[in-house]
Amino acid sequence: MRFGGQTRIAFTQDENLHALEVTDLDRQGKNATARFFDGSKPEYPRRMRCIQGSDSHRLTRDPHNPKNLGLGDRVTEVLLSELSFEALYAVFNGDDFACTRPYRAEARPFDYIQAAREEGPNIVQDFHQHYSKRGGFLDAIVADVCAFANTNGGALYIGVPEDPRKPPTGLGNAPTRILNQLRSEIETRITPALAVTVDLQDTLGMKVARIAVPRGAETPYTVDDSKIFLRSEAETTLAVRDEIVAMVKRSLEYEGQAPPAPASSPLAPVSAPSTDLLQPPSIPDTLLPPRTGVEIADIELRRGTRYYTMRDLRNGNLVKNVTLRSARHLWRYAIEENEKNPINPAQVRWLGDVGLWKRRAHGSLTRFDLVQRTGDSLRIYYGVTEEGLHGLWNALVGE
């Protein structure tokens, strides 16, 4: 789409748009279009269904230019409950993204679970090889469901190791019993009630479980009436006070919204996006902070203890009264770096007013500590992932 960034965001996030047509649905990796709209990008939090079409202007493929496709050379396969328009409409109006995939006539069918494993855990997906109560594996699954509901929704794959090089272990000889156990745990331990989908899926010849979790409208959701979890990039963590307050506000705002008018038919006219969403930002995109990671917004010393205010760069939320002892993993890293390894501007690799301070790899994930000059002060962004890079930040890291 040849639109500016804000216009593109407005159109793709509009609730009346149910799918995007792409030309690289078979492609995998961080630059694939479907990956861009899978809900993990901070600027595109609403997951979009991506489909493909032949886009053909001829009956058969051009033998001299394979990019000039013929009729039926690039097809989307759709899983329907019955062969009807109503069933097709239900798929595109629903949130089961496993119902569509690129069609492969002769090759092995597209395995979206294996493709997800190759992407790795992120804010909207994770993997659990084990699922028994012993060892706390089932507790971890329930915590992830709660975290997804409180954040941006997502999918869990059970019976699948995180490492894409390892074969799936599956659900044993009684997969239906495992599905029922998962449903029961979620229904009895998470409040308020959450409508999740728990079903069987095939990957590499094994039966595994998939739990599709919607973004909850009644946040905060709790586990055992007392524990509130959030998803922070690829980690599930207990929410702290300010995060819980933000969830309550989000829920109240959702309740205050007028429900959309029901469509008289699937072909009801589509309303135009809000013009408010189309307004350009007040400052250029290239000068905005990264969209993932954390920033120390303030430090207060009380009775010999430092209390930090942390800013989540994904959503801009501020969390106050964080100490080194109470800090979660990324926050702890930022605080320790601030206290023990303060930034030295002379050692920063600068590109204009933005700079790269550190680069570190954690498994398949690379994180960056970045710096931005604003007047006479420096802003430091810790633990930025590739999903959070844009504009000059991309140019800086890619040098």
SEDOKE-394664 format. One line per 8 residues: their letters; for each residue y, z, x of N, C-alpha, C, O. Coordinates in pm, whole numbers. Each point is the difference from the previous one (the first is absolute). Layout:
A = Y,Z,X,Y,Z,X,Y,Z,X,Y,Z,X  ...;
END
This chain:
MRFGGQTR = -119,0,84,119,0,-84,124,0,88,11,81,92  80,-170,-120,120,-12,83,113,84,-61,102,-53,-42  -125,184,38,100,93,-50,34,97,111,-73,13,99  186,57,-116,32,108,90,-94,117,-22,-73,5,-99  75,90,193,-94,111,-5,7,81,-128,-103,30,-60  225,7,17,14,82,-120,-43,-75,-125,-60,59,-90  89,-188,83,-42,-80,-115,-151,-10,-5,-60,12,-107  -3,-34,222,-146,-10,5,-64,130,-46,-97,-2,-76;
IAFTQDEN = 151,115,122,-53,129,-41,12,17,-151,-94,45,-66  210,-82,12,23,17,-143,-101,-79,-82,-55,52,-97  31,-176,134,-91,-84,-78,-146,46,15,-71,10,-100  27,19,221,-140,34,18,-34,138,-53,-117,27,-28  216,61,13,-27,133,-51,25,12,-150,-18,107,-57  60,-216,-7,26,4,-143,-131,19,-76,-99,-67,29  99,159,-126,-124,34,-71,-52,-115,-85,-116,3,-43  198,-104,18,-45,-114,-80,-73,-106,84,-56,-94,-55;
LHALEVTD = 57,110,186,-70,-93,87,-136,59,35,-8,111,51  -98,-186,-77,-135,53,15,-76,-60,118,-103,55,39  149,-164,19,-73,-61,112,93,-87,81,102,-49,-49  -138,30,175,71,-90,90,-97,-106,50,-114,32,35  158,-156,-31,-83,-105,56,30,-13,149,116,-15,39  -221,21,42,16,-9,145,-90,-112,51,-87,-50,-71  110,11,195,-79,-109,59,-92,49,110,-68,-81,64  63,213,-40,-84,53,108,-86,115,-49,-16,100,71;
LDRQGKNA = -39,-112,-190,-77,110,-58,-125,32,82,-47,114,-1  -6,-213,70,-118,21,85,35,66,133,-88,48,72  214,-45,-41,43,49,130,-5,153,5,30,66,-99  -66,-12,214,-3,143,20,93,35,115,38,-86,80  -2,213,-72,90,44,106,133,46,-57,28,-17,-118  54,74,206,123,64,-45,104,-99,-51,92,40,-72  -105,-169,108,100,-98,-43,-41,-77,-125,71,-90,-44  -186,125,-15,-43,-68,-122,92,39,-115,44,114,-9;
TARFFDGS = -16,-210,-79,91,26,-111,-54,110,-91,75,86,-44  -206,-89,15,-58,102,-87,16,139,59,21,96,-74  -30,-85,205,20,129,66,143,50,-22,24,120,-12  69,-214,8,140,37,-16,26,61,-137,90,83,-16  -170,-123,-84,22,48,-137,-113,92,-47,-27,7,-120  -41,63,213,-111,87,-41,43,143,-32,-85,86,-23  215,-61,22,51,133,-33,28,87,120,52,111,-16  -85,-157,137,22,82,119,139,-20,60,44,81,81;
KPEYPRRM = 26,-187,-120,133,-26,53,103,86,-73,4,-1,-123  79,75,196,98,87,-67,94,-75,-93,37,52,-105  2,-175,143,95,-73,-83,-66,-70,-118,69,-47,-90  -204,40,89,-74,-61,-110,-108,97,-48,-119,-28,17  156,142,-75,-99,102,-35,-91,-40,-115,-110,55,-12  152,-148,-73,-84,-40,-113,-99,-106,47,38,-107,46  -166,138,-59,-102,-95,45,-1,-121,-92,11,12,-122  -25,-129,183,-1,-125,-76,-134,-70,17,-58,-1,109;
RCIQGSDS = 10,-59,-217,-120,-82,9,37,-135,60,92,-66,-47  -163,27,150,25,-129,64,-113,-97,-35,-118,34,10  155,-153,-51,-97,-103,-36,36,-127,77,104,-8,65  -192,-91,-73,26,-126,67,-34,-116,-92,-82,12,-91  146,-125,116,-28,-123,-73,3,-116,96,52,12,112  -106,-125,-153,-8,-115,90,137,-59,30,20,-60,105  75,77,-199,133,-56,20,-11,-148,37,72,-50,86  -164,-18,-154,-37,-135,43,85,-107,-68,38,12,-116;
HRLTRDPH = -10,-115,193,70,-117,-52,-89,-124,12,48,-114,-4  -179,138,19,-96,-109,11,-135,51,-48,-21,121,-8  -70,-211,-24,-131,41,-51,-91,50,110,-77,94,-21  85,-154,139,-86,39,111,85,34,121,113,-46,14  -169,128,74,72,42,120,33,-120,89,-81,-92,14  198,93,44,42,-106,90,-84,5,127,8,100,73  -87,-202,-43,-85,5,121,80,3,129,-53,40,104  179,-81,-109,82,-3,121,86,125,15,57,25,106;
NPKNLGLG = -47,53,-213,79,124,6,-66,103,-91,24,0,-121  -106,89,177,-75,97,-82,89,93,-82,-47,62,-95  175,-52,131,89,88,-75,38,-60,-136,44,72,-89  -61,-203,74,25,-64,-129,-127,11,-84,-88,-85,7  82,190,-87,-123,33,-71,-20,-88,-122,95,-56,-56  -220,45,18,-35,-68,-123,-28,100,-111,6,121,21  -35,-173,-137,-25,84,-116,-122,90,24,-109,-49,31  126,179,-45,-110,94,14,-34,39,142,-102,65,23;
DRVTEVLL = 185,-102,74,-29,34,139,38,144,35,-47,55,99  133,7,-180,39,139,25,5,70,-136,92,-22,-79  -192,107,54,-22,54,-133,-4,153,5,-44,58,100  90,5,-206,-13,144,-17,-118,30,-91,-11,-57,-109  -77,146,152,-114,42,-81,37,128,-75,52,94,59  -78,-92,-190,39,112,-85,-124,56,-69,-79,-75,-58  62,206,65,-112,68,-66,44,39,-141,90,82,-16  -154,-141,-86,37,23,-139,-113,68,-76,-118,-20,31;
SELSFEAL = 155,100,-128,-100,62,-87,-60,-102,-97,-114,15,-44  191,-117,12,-46,-110,-85,88,-121,29,108,13,59  -154,-129,-99,73,-122,27,102,-23,-111,-27,-70,-97  145,131,113,104,-13,-102,137,23,64,11,59,107  91,-109,-175,136,22,50,35,149,-4,70,49,89  -118,22,-192,30,142,-11,-55,77,120,66,91,52  -187,-128,-8,-58,68,117,79,-33,126,21,87,85  23,-212,-72,81,-39,115,133,74,-1,46,47,105;
YAVFNGDD = 15,-36,-221,127,72,-12,-18,148,37,87,59,64  -201,0,-105,-25,140,31,-10,23,150,46,102,51  -107,-196,21,-11,13,145,138,-3,65,32,86,83  49,-182,-121,131,-14,63,98,108,-44,99,27,69  -126,34,-183,86,108,-47,-51,136,46,66,102,-25  -182,-99,91,-59,125,45,26,26,147,73,-74,65  -135,181,-15,22,38,140,-130,6,80,-7,68,102  -97,-140,-150,-123,-10,77,10,-126,87,-32,-110,-45;
FACTRPYR = 76,129,169,28,-114,86,-126,-62,59,6,-104,65  -121,168,-89,-125,-58,47,-50,-111,-92,-100,-65,31  167,43,-143,-44,-102,-96,41,-141,40,-42,-97,-64  124,83,166,39,-133,47,-22,-9,150,21,97,73  -63,-215,-29,-23,-22,143,0,-150,27,-18,-78,-93  38,38,217,-7,-144,31,-143,-51,-16,-95,63,46  81,-176,-109,-132,-58,-24,-47,-77,122,74,-78,59  -199,102,-22,-62,-72,111,-127,-65,-52,-96,69,-36;
AEARPFDY = 95,-200,31,-111,-70,-63,-129,11,80,-107,19,-58  115,-30,189,-121,-2,81,-11,121,93,-110,46,29  222,4,16,-3,113,93,-32,129,-74,-8,2,-123  -12,105,198,-25,131,-58,120,43,-83,114,-18,43  -136,75,-163,113,40,-84,94,96,73,-43,77,86  168,-85,-121,101,85,62,-32,147,-27,-19,39,-115  13,41,218,-32,143,-10,130,78,17,44,24,113  16,17,-225,131,64,9,-10,141,58,97,52,54;
IQAAREEG = -215,12,-66,-16,134,57,-4,-8,153,63,81,68  -136,-179,-16,-1,-18,145,138,-38,51,42,43,107  30,-125,-185,137,-35,39,88,124,3,85,14,87  -105,77,-183,77,124,-3,-34,87,120,89,63,58  -216,-58,-21,-40,80,117,64,-53,128,38,77,88  -26,-208,-79,62,-58,119,150,32,6,58,7,108  4,13,-224,139,45,-2,10,146,40,96,40,66  -195,40,-106,-1,142,33,68,85,-105,62,-53,-92;
PNIVQDFH = -73,185,104,64,91,-96,152,-16,4,58,-23,106  4,36,-221,146,1,-7,42,81,-121,-79,79,-52  200,-96,8,51,84,-108,-67,-29,-133,10,82,-92  -78,-197,78,-61,-35,-129,-151,-24,9,-58,-48,-97  -6,79,207,-145,-15,6,-59,89,108,64,30,101  -190,13,-125,-71,81,99,-150,-13,-24,-43,-56,-101  -36,108,195,-144,-21,0,-72,132,28,45,80,81  -156,-60,-150,-81,120,19,-146,-42,13,-59,-54,-92;
QHYSKRGG = 3,81,208,-140,-34,21,-91,99,-73,-106,-39,-51  146,165,45,-82,105,-60,65,52,-128,122,-11,-17  -203,67,-72,52,40,-131,-66,128,-52,16,32,-118  -88,40,201,-68,122,-45,97,117,-6,104,0,66  -139,100,-147,81,122,-6,-9,76,132,100,52,50  -220,-47,5,-17,69,128,78,-75,109,-11,-122,14  87,197,59,82,-61,104,141,-32,-46,83,-43,80  -54,64,-209,135,-22,-51,35,-145,-26,117,-32,-23;
FLDAIVAD = -217,-58,27,29,-143,-18,50,-30,-141,93,-79,-18  -155,141,-82,42,-24,-138,140,57,-24,79,-59,-74  -49,173,134,134,57,-12,105,-96,57,108,-15,-56  -141,-49,168,95,-93,62,25,-121,-89,111,-52,-6  -215,6,-64,16,-114,-91,93,38,-115,90,-76,-35  -113,194,-24,84,44,-112,145,19,46,93,-34,-73  -74,86,194,135,17,53,69,-135,16,119,-12,-29  -192,-89,74,58,-133,15,40,-58,-136,105,-63,-12;
VCAFANTN = -189,83,-89,34,-49,-135,130,63,-47,87,-69,-52  -75,199,70,122,71,-39,120,-53,78,107,-21,-58  -125,-1,188,111,-48,83,45,-139,-42,120,-26,-7  -214,-63,-20,36,-135,-45,78,6,-131,100,-70,-17  -146,153,-77,68,11,-129,142,51,16,90,-42,-72  -69,132,166,132,58,23,91,-89,83,119,27,12  -174,-133,47,79,-83,91,18,-140,-60,95,-23,-75  -184,-68,108,20,-139,-45,-128,-62,-54,-12,-122,-6;
GGALYIGV = -85,206,-33,-128,-55,-42,-78,-50,120,47,7,113  -168,-59,-139,-78,-53,111,-147,-12,-35,-39,18,-116  -41,-48,216,-144,-18,-18,-76,74,109,38,-2,117  -146,67,-158,-92,66,92,-134,-72,-5,-45,-42,-107  -17,27,223,-131,-63,9,-98,102,56,19,52,110  -123,-24,-187,-94,107,34,-133,-61,43,-50,-94,-62  -6,149,170,-121,-56,57,30,-106,104,-85,-83,33  210,86,17,47,-101,94,69,69,117,98,71,-22;
PEDPRKPP = -146,-88,144,73,56,114,131,-73,22,15,-117,-33  79,189,90,132,-59,26,-7,-114,100,72,-99,-13  -158,112,114,-11,-101,105,-63,-127,-57,-116,3,-42  188,-115,40,-56,-123,-59,-117,-57,77,-71,-87,-50  50,135,173,-112,-50,80,-132,68,-37,-107,-49,35  116,161,-106,-120,72,-41,-43,-46,-139,85,-26,-85  -215,15,62,-46,-45,-133,23,107,-105,0,119,32  21,-158,-157,14,99,-107,-129,77,-20,-109,-56,16;
TGLGNAPT = 121,183,-50,-118,84,-20,-45,0,-146,-115,33,-29  205,-68,-63,-37,-10,-141,-13,136,-67,42,102,54  -101,-104,-173,-11,121,-84,-143,46,-18,-29,78,-91  -62,-123,175,-137,46,-8,-77,-63,-115,33,-110,-45  -135,182,-2,-90,-55,-102,46,29,-142,-60,-51,-95  165,131,79,46,35,-135,151,-20,-10,74,98,-17  -27,-221,27,145,-22,-1,67,42,-130,113,48,1  -182,-63,-115,60,39,-127,26,150,-4,101,45,-54;
RILNQLRS = -193,33,110,20,145,4,123,36,84,75,91,-36  -54,-162,146,116,26,85,129,-35,-75,98,74,7  -99,-187,-79,118,-36,-78,33,106,-104,116,38,-16  -218,11,-53,22,103,-102,52,129,63,83,69,-58  -134,-37,176,47,121,69,147,-14,39,78,94,-15  -40,-211,64,140,-23,37,90,10,-123,106,63,5  -148,-126,-115,80,6,-123,16,145,-47,109,42,-38  -218,32,41,3,139,-47,93,86,85,77,79,-53;
EIETRITP = -84,-95,185,86,79,88,147,-31,-26,83,91,-4  -51,-218,-12,140,-39,-22,49,51,-136,111,50,-11  -195,-63,-91,40,41,-135,19,151,-11,89,46,-71  -172,31,139,4,145,-15,95,68,97,46,112,-27  -15,-176,139,78,69,103,144,-46,9,84,71,56  -52,-189,-109,137,-50,10,70,14,-134,-52,-43,-103  170,104,105,83,13,-120,142,-43,32,48,19,112  22,-79,-212,-49,-40,-132,-104,-112,10,-29,-49,109;
ALAVTVDL = -25,10,-224,-105,-101,-2,51,-130,63,113,-42,-22  -199,-19,101,36,-121,74,-103,-108,-29,-120,21,19  166,-136,-64,-90,-110,-36,-33,-83,124,73,-93,33  -181,127,34,-44,-76,117,-119,-88,-38,-67,24,-100  44,-126,181,-117,-87,-17,-97,28,113,35,-11,117  -158,48,-152,-105,24,99,-113,-98,-29,-62,7,-107  35,-97,200,-103,-101,-27,-74,-37,127,37,40,111  -143,-118,-129,-81,-49,111,53,-134,48,41,-84,-79;
QDTLGMKV = -41,67,211,40,-126,60,-100,-36,109,-69,87,53  62,-215,-21,-89,-47,106,81,-36,123,105,-63,-9  -156,105,124,60,-43,127,-110,-8,105,-72,96,23  61,-209,38,-100,-24,105,-140,39,-46,-79,55,77  49,-83,-204,-133,25,-53,-29,143,-42,-114,32,-31  215,55,30,-19,140,-37,83,33,-123,107,-55,-21  -160,148,-60,73,51,-115,86,118,43,-51,99,55  181,-109,-79,92,108,34,85,31,-123,3,-78,-95;
ARIAVPRG = 66,191,99,86,39,-112,144,-32,32,46,12,114  25,-54,-217,144,-19,11,68,88,-103,-39,2,-117  142,70,160,82,81,-91,140,-59,1,71,8,100  -31,-68,-211,134,-58,-13,89,103,-67,-25,42,-114  130,-1,185,87,108,-47,138,-58,-32,62,-62,86  -13,82,-209,134,-48,-32,106,95,54,-28,116,29  149,-165,-16,111,89,30,28,84,-124,24,-55,-108  -29,185,123,9,88,-115,138,6,-62,101,-6,70;
AETPYTVD = -98,18,-202,126,12,-73,36,145,-29,111,28,-46  -204,65,71,23,141,-32,-10,86,125,-65,105,-1  127,-147,106,-3,76,125,73,133,-15,95,10,-78  -139,92,152,-106,-3,100,-138,24,-60,-17,79,-93  -82,-150,147,-140,24,-33,-55,104,97,38,3,117  -126,82,-167,-52,109,83,-151,-6,7,-66,-56,-87  13,116,191,-145,21,15,-27,148,-20,60,84,66  -150,-54,-157,-37,139,-31,122,82,-41,7,120,27;
DSKIFLRS = 89,-185,-93,119,65,-57,95,60,103,97,66,-39  -122,-86,167,86,69,97,38,-85,121,102,27,63  -180,-127,-30,27,-79,121,58,-136,-38,-58,-72,-81  172,40,141,68,-127,-27,2,-81,129,52,44,103  -110,-163,-110,-12,-85,119,89,-123,-12,27,-49,-110  16,0,226,78,-122,10,-62,-91,105,-72,45,90  100,-173,-103,-44,-96,101,118,-28,93,108,-39,-45  -130,59,173,101,-28,101,-58,-104,95,-74,34,92;
EAETTLAV = 110,-161,-115,-59,-112,72,-153,7,-13,-51,-15,-111  -22,36,220,-147,-2,-8,-59,140,-11,-120,17,21  201,83,-53,-48,138,-5,26,61,-138,98,-34,-66  -187,123,26,20,80,-121,37,141,44,-70,62,79  182,-11,-132,50,130,41,40,81,-122,27,-55,-107  -22,187,124,51,87,-106,151,-17,-11,70,-4,101  -21,-6,-223,143,-15,-23,71,133,22,-57,106,-26  179,-113,75,83,120,16,102,4,-113,8,-91,-82;
RDEIVAMV = 70,198,80,87,28,-115,90,-118,-36,0,-43,-116  76,-9,211,95,-106,-32,-69,-126,-51,55,-72,-83  -175,45,133,-75,-116,-48,-47,22,-143,-2,-93,-81  -36,216,50,-42,31,-137,118,-14,-96,-14,-53,-110  130,101,153,121,-15,-83,29,-148,-26,34,-38,-112  -48,-46,216,25,-143,-17,-99,-62,-98,37,-88,-78  -162,132,81,-99,-53,-93,33,40,-144,-15,-81,-92  59,205,73,38,44,-134,117,-83,-52,1,-41,-116;
KRSLEYEG = 97,16,201,115,-81,-41,-44,-142,-37,48,-57,-97  -140,2,176,-49,-135,-29,-70,-4,-135,17,-95,-77  -94,198,48,-71,6,-127,97,12,-116,-19,-63,-104  124,145,120,99,16,-106,77,-129,-23,32,-34,-114  -1,-38,222,69,-128,-15,-88,-100,-74,48,-78,-82  -177,81,112,-93,-91,-67,-7,30,-150,-3,-90,-83  0,221,50,-5,38,-141,126,-40,-74,-4,-29,-120  118,26,192,126,-33,-64,21,-148,-23,93,-39,-70;
QAPPAPAS = -179,-45,129,15,-144,-17,-54,-42,-136,-102,50,-47  173,-144,-14,-48,-54,-128,-122,-86,24,0,-81,93  -105,95,-173,-119,-82,19,31,-146,-26,82,-31,-86  -146,-60,161,25,-142,-21,-45,-45,-137,-101,48,-52  175,-140,-7,-37,-52,-131,-129,-79,10,-14,-81,92  -80,102,-184,-127,-73,7,22,-148,-22,81,-42,-83  -154,-37,159,11,-145,-13,-72,-45,-125,-109,50,-30  167,-143,-42,-64,-49,-121,-120,-87,32,-89,-16,-83;
SPLAPVSA = 86,-39,204,-113,-81,43,2,-6,151,102,33,61  -214,-74,3,0,-11,146,104,-97,52,32,2,118  21,-87,-204,95,-100,46,143,37,-37,87,-87,-10  -61,217,-12,134,44,-34,95,-33,114,-41,1,116  169,-29,-146,94,-37,107,18,112,99,-5,118,-34  27,-157,159,17,95,109,147,29,19,81,-93,7  -45,221,2,139,36,21,38,-19,145,-86,8,89  212,-33,-64,48,-21,137,7,133,72,19,103,-63;
PSTDLLQP = -35,-104,196,10,124,75,138,61,-14,99,-70,-23  -93,203,37,127,70,-8,93,-50,110,-41,-14,115  165,-13,-151,95,-48,100,32,108,102,44,-31,110  -67,159,-148,25,107,96,-89,-14,122,41,31,112  -165,-79,-133,-93,-13,110,36,-116,92,-46,-5,115  127,-85,-164,30,-119,78,121,18,90,31,-89,79  37,202,-89,119,20,81,-39,19,146,-96,72,27  168,-132,67,-33,17,141,30,142,44,86,66,-59;
PSIPDTLL = -155,-16,161,28,134,50,141,7,57,60,-102,33  -9,223,-23,138,18,44,16,-28,148,110,-29,46  -221,37,31,5,-34,142,-112,-99,29,-97,-5,-75  109,-73,181,-102,-101,29,-138,62,18,-12,111,52  -93,-185,-96,-137,49,13,-35,34,144,-74,95,25  129,-172,71,-38,19,138,47,135,54,-51,45,103  146,21,-169,50,128,46,-63,117,-74,25,115,37  -104,-141,-139,-64,108,-74,-110,62,85,-58,-67,85;
PPRTGVEI = 28,195,-106,-109,64,75,-133,-67,-30,-12,-74,-98  -89,99,180,-135,-47,-33,-45,59,-133,59,97,-48  -164,-153,-11,-42,41,-134,-124,88,0,-50,35,-107  1,2,224,-107,99,9,34,95,114,90,-25,79  -165,136,-72,27,100,102,86,113,-54,24,9,-120  23,77,211,82,114,-40,120,12,94,-1,-50,112  102,117,-162,121,29,78,35,147,-19,-9,53,-111  48,13,219,50,136,-11,145,-9,-43,87,-42,77;
ADIELRRG = -60,83,-202,134,-15,-55,90,118,33,122,-15,7  -181,134,14,82,118,27,-88,108,61,-120,5,-23  183,82,102,-69,115,60,86,124,-23,120,-1,26  -184,107,-75,71,125,-25,-76,113,69,-121,12,-16  192,70,91,-61,112,70,23,127,-80,114,40,-24  -224,24,-19,9,124,-77,-93,104,61,-122,-18,3  181,127,47,-77,110,59,-97,-48,107,-115,41,6  165,-129,78,-78,-48,113,-99,-110,-32,-70,-47,90;
TRYYTMRD = 62,5,-216,-94,-106,-39,78,-124,-42,98,9,-72  -144,-124,119,64,-125,-37,-61,-54,-130,-122,-13,-13  209,-16,-81,-42,-59,-127,54,-143,-6,120,-24,14  -211,-69,-36,35,-142,5,7,-58,-141,-75,39,-90  165,-133,74,3,-84,-120,-52,-138,40,60,-67,85  -172,26,-146,-64,-126,36,30,-106,-106,-6,27,-120  39,-146,165,23,-112,-91,-118,-97,8,-32,-51,107  -32,27,-221,-107,-99,-10,66,-137,-12,68,-28,-98;
LRNGNLVK = -89,-58,197,68,-129,2,-54,-97,-104,67,-98,-32  -185,124,-21,-56,-90,-102,77,13,-131,27,-100,-66  7,222,28,65,20,-130,134,72,9,68,17,-101  -28,25,221,128,66,17,2,146,-40,105,64,9  -219,-8,-52,-4,140,-43,26,94,117,-44,-25,112  116,133,-140,27,104,99,-87,121,-30,-7,46,-114  -57,7,217,-81,120,-13,60,105,94,4,-19,121  41,130,-178,70,103,77,-95,112,40,-112,10,-49;
NVTLRSAR = 161,74,139,-70,123,41,-137,-26,61,-94,75,-24  84,-181,102,-124,-31,71,6,65,138,98,-16,73  -203,89,-38,-9,60,133,-113,-67,77,-80,-75,-56  75,103,185,-107,-57,81,-136,44,-51,-97,-76,4  89,199,-54,-127,52,-49,-40,-67,-132,-118,-26,-22  215,0,-65,-33,-55,-133,-4,-152,-2,-42,-59,-100  83,-6,208,13,-146,-1,-136,-68,-4,-94,44,66  85,-152,-145,-120,-83,0,0,-88,125,90,10,84;
HLWRYAIE = -191,-95,-73,-28,-68,127,121,-75,55,43,28,112  14,-124,-187,110,-81,52,126,84,16,74,-18,97  -49,109,-189,116,88,13,-13,86,127,96,17,74  -216,35,-52,-22,83,119,27,-81,127,62,49,94  -109,-173,-94,25,-85,117,150,-17,22,48,12,113  27,-41,-220,144,-21,14,70,126,51,87,-7,86  -127,123,-140,63,126,42,-33,31,145,87,40,77  -214,-59,-38,-38,26,139,72,-93,95,44,42,107;
ENEKNPIN = -30,-168,-144,73,-94,84,146,41,12,58,-6,108  1,49,-218,140,41,2,21,122,89,102,11,69  -200,82,-71,16,124,76,-41,-15,146,63,58,88  -169,-135,-62,-55,-5,135,35,-127,76,6,2,123  16,-111,-194,28,-128,67,123,-66,-62,-11,-106,-61  127,168,76,121,-58,-60,26,-139,56,-33,-31,115  93,-51,-197,20,-140,36,98,-14,116,99,73,9  -128,-166,79,88,-36,111,49,-143,-24,-77,-94,20;
PAQVRWLG = 202,76,-63,48,-135,-33,-16,-100,113,-13,-120,-24  14,168,149,-12,-91,113,-140,-60,9,-18,-105,63  -81,170,-125,-137,-50,5,-40,-76,-125,-115,-43,-14  209,27,-78,-26,-77,-122,18,-148,27,92,-39,71  -180,-43,-126,16,-145,11,86,-46,-117,-46,-1,-114  168,-37,143,98,-28,-104,5,-148,-35,-21,-87,85  48,61,-211,33,-133,-49,120,18,-92,-14,27,-119  133,-42,177,120,33,-76,6,150,-23,-5,78,95;
DVGLWKRR = 15,-39,-221,10,142,-35,-133,61,-42,-3,114,-47  -107,-187,61,-131,56,-31,-84,1,127,15,-87,86  -104,185,-76,-78,13,123,-141,49,-25,-28,66,-100  -60,-99,195,-139,45,-2,-13,113,101,24,-19,120  -64,137,-168,-15,117,85,-146,15,45,-26,16,119  -69,-21,-213,-141,14,35,-85,-88,-90,35,-29,-114  -148,-11,168,-101,-74,-74,-134,68,26,-35,24,116  -40,7,-222,-128,67,20,-102,-54,-100,33,-29,-115;
AHGSLTRF = -155,16,161,-108,-52,-84,-88,115,-46,-34,89,77  -4,-94,-205,-92,98,-57,-106,-78,-75,20,-38,-116  -134,13,182,-101,-86,-59,54,-142,-12,48,-57,97  -58,2,-217,52,-135,-23,147,0,-39,59,-106,-21  1,225,11,138,13,-44,93,24,118,-29,85,86  138,-158,-81,101,19,103,125,61,-63,48,-48,-103  2,153,165,122,65,-49,109,-10,107,-28,-4,120  152,0,-168,114,-15,89,100,112,-25,22,41,-115;
DLVQRTGD = 38,9,222,115,89,-11,123,-84,32,14,-52,111  75,40,-208,113,-92,10,132,76,-6,6,112,-51  97,-175,103,132,63,10,105,-95,-55,-11,-122,15  113,179,-78,111,-81,-50,132,68,33,19,119,-28  71,-196,88,134,53,29,89,-17,-122,12,-110,-54  49,219,11,97,-5,-110,125,72,47,10,123,-9  86,-199,58,119,61,56,-34,71,130,-54,-60,93  87,190,-87,-27,79,121,-132,76,-8,-32,76,92;
SLRIYYGV = -43,-93,-198,-124,77,-16,-121,-93,3,12,-122,-12  -129,184,27,-126,-73,1,-88,50,-115,-12,121,-22  -48,-214,-49,-101,35,-100,-136,-39,57,-18,-110,51  -78,202,-62,-132,-22,57,-102,-5,-113,-5,90,-84  -76,-194,84,-101,-20,-104,-138,9,64,-35,-80,87  -42,178,-129,-130,27,61,-114,-58,-83,3,2,-123  -104,-55,193,-123,-42,-66,15,-119,-92,-68,-7,-102  154,-86,136,19,-120,-84,-120,-92,18,-42,-27,113;
TEEGLHGL = -13,-22,-223,-111,-96,7,53,-142,-16,118,-20,-30  -205,-77,52,42,-140,-9,50,-35,-139,88,-85,-15  -144,151,-89,44,-28,-137,147,37,-21,65,-52,-91  -13,142,173,137,44,-18,103,-79,79,120,27,-11  -165,-124,89,93,-77,83,61,-114,-79,-66,-62,-84  192,34,111,69,-111,-65,121,-37,86,47,81,80  1,-203,-98,122,-42,68,-5,21,150,-94,-41,67  198,107,-14,9,24,144,-114,85,52,-39,-13,117;
WNALVGE = -16,99,-202,-112,84,46,-120,-87,36,-68,26,99  42,-128,-178,-108,-93,33,27,-71,132,-89,-13,84  212,-32,-67,35,-70,124,-12,93,120,-44,-41,107  83,167,-125,-6,97,109,-143,26,44,-31,-7,119  -57,35,-214,-139,34,32,-76,-122,48,-91,12,82  128,-130,-131,-72,-121,36,40,-59,132,-61,-98,45  161,155,20,45,-56,129,-107,13,107,21,-42,114;
END
